[in-house]
Amino acid sequence: MTSSEKAKSTIVVKRVKKGGHGAHGAAWKIAYADFVTAMMAFFLLMWLLGSTTKGDLKGISEYFQSPLKVSMSGGDGSGDSNTVITGGGDDLTRSSGQVRKGATKAKKHRHDEVMKAERARMEELERHLNQAIEGSEKLSQFREQIRVEITPDGLRIQIVDDFKRPMFDIGSARVKDYMRDILREFGKVLNDVDSKIVLTGHTDSAQYANGDKAYSNWELSADRANASRRELIAGGIETTKIVRVVGLADSSLLDRDNPMNPLNRRISIIVLNKLAEERMQQANGEIEAGDPGELEKSIVNPASATTAATPAAAAGPESGATAPEAAPAPATTP
């Protein structure tokens, strides 16, 4: 092509005009769905953390730190429900979780087994004490004033007063010689028992002249229980075995129909069973009574227990209401 021909030729430039944005597919929808799911999971986690107790949170934490240990040991976080978080069960309205029925039955079964074993142990101890009383020259002559019986708390030994043979000097905590011998003999026997012991002092309903304003039956019963504790220790019992010394005055009469009966004046030595010891530990020593139904069965019938001693009760109470106001001891004698 010559230069003149090149000058005459026309150069055509084609430009492609781009239109609007085309569709990018569904990739953005997947990313958005993942974002929404993550946000929903985050808010659900915040709600769970805000409505879960500290104990449950600790159980969840322990599960993630050592899941095998928690699964094998059970308890909060695994054993109490079908999930890691304590809860669930038949009643969905419960917010604090429910214990499995199998666990409840197993716990009751263990409790029954312990009660059965402790009952057998107390019965054996009762036989041993009765044999010791019969075989002791000092104790056998006072057999009518010593009562041994099993209660829901363990084995109760009661040394009751007698009109002809009072345990203490009138209106005081000074121990009579024969009472000292009884307590020291029991100290030797009870020292071999693997149980804790509670001492309680009781009086009749005869009041001091000043009533409860000054020295009263409350102080007297507590002083007598403490004096009995000292004699048990002198007899050889370890001090750590005695966990409580209580004075109950006339608040727990043995013969409720006759508050002045000498039988109401007594010292109780309670050898606690393991269940009673556990209750005392859990309540920091504030309780000792067992099941009310079982306790009612263990109470001695006052009518049958006091028939022989009723005439003696009329001879005189332990403390007199006519004592001088300033005198610490009653004026009348039994």
Residue, then its C-alpha position, 0 to 999 in steps of 0.5 A: m500500500t502506497s503512502s497516498e492510499k494509507a492517507k486515504s484509509t479510515i481507522v475504525v476503533k470499536r469501544v465496548k461499553k460496559g453495562g450494569h453490574g451482573a449477578h455475583g451468585a449466592a456466595w454473599k448469602i452463605a457468608y451472611a448466614d454464617f454471621v447471623t448464626a454466630m451472633m445467635a450462638f453468641f447471644l445464646l451463650m450470654w443468656l446461659l451464662g447470665s442465668t446459670t448458677k455459680g455451681d453449674l458454671k464451676g461444673i461446666s468448667e471442670y467438665f471441659q478441663s477434665p471431662l473423663k474425671v467428671s463423667m466417672s465421678g458424677g455429681d453436678g455437671s454430669g450425674d444429675s442430668n442427661t446433659v453437662i448442665t444440671g437441669g432437665g428431667d420430667d419437670l421443665t419448670r425447675s430452674s435448679g435442675q432435678v436429681r435422677k430417680g436412680a440416684t435418689k433411690a440409691k441414696k435412700h438405699r444407702h441410708d437404710e443400710v447405714m440405719k440397719a447397721e447402726r441399729a445392730r451396733m447399738e443393740e450389741l452395745e446395749r447387750h454389752l452394757n447390760q452385761a457389764i451392769e449385771g457383772s459389776e458389784k457396784l452397778s448391779q445394786f443400783r440396777e433399778q435406777i439405771r435405764v438403757e434403751i435405744t433411741p433414733d439418736g443412738l443408745r441412751i443411758q439414764i440414771v434416775d433419782d430415787f427418793k431414798r437414794p438421791m444422786f446429788d446433794i439437795g439443790s446442788a451439783r455435789v455428786k453422791d458417793y454411789m453416783r460417783d461410782i456409777l459414773r466412773e464405772f460407765g466411764k471405763v465401759l464407754n471409753d471403748v465405744d467408737s462413738k461420741i457422747v452427749l450428757t444432759g441433766h434434768t430436774d423436776s418442776a419444783q422451783y426456787a424461790n426466785g424462779d428463773k431470775a437467779y440460780s434456777n433449775w436451768e443452772l442446776s441441771a447444767d451444773r449436774a451434767n457438767a459434774s457428771r462429765r468430770e466423773l466420767i473423765a475420772g473413770g477413764i473416758e477420753t475428753t474428746k468423746i464428749v461433744r455436748v453437755v446440756g442442762l434442760a431443767d424440767s423442759s423434758l419430763l420423764d413423767r409428764d403426769n407428775p412433774m414432781n416425781p423423783l424420776n424426772r431428776r436424772i442424768s442422760i448419757i447418749v451414745l450417738n450413732k453415726l447418723a446423729e453424729e453426722r446431723m450434729q456436724q452438719a448443724n454445728g451441734e445445734i440438733e440431736a433429735g431423730d425422726p419424730g415418728e421414731l422418737e415417739k415410739s422410743i419414749v418410755n410410757p410414764a404410767s408403767a415406768t413410774t408406778a412403783a415410784t409414785p408414792a415416793a414422789a409425794a414425800g417431797p420434791e427436789s427443790g422447794a418453793t418456800a426457800p428464802e429469797a437470798a438462799p441459793a439452795p431450796a429449804t425442803t428436802p426429798 
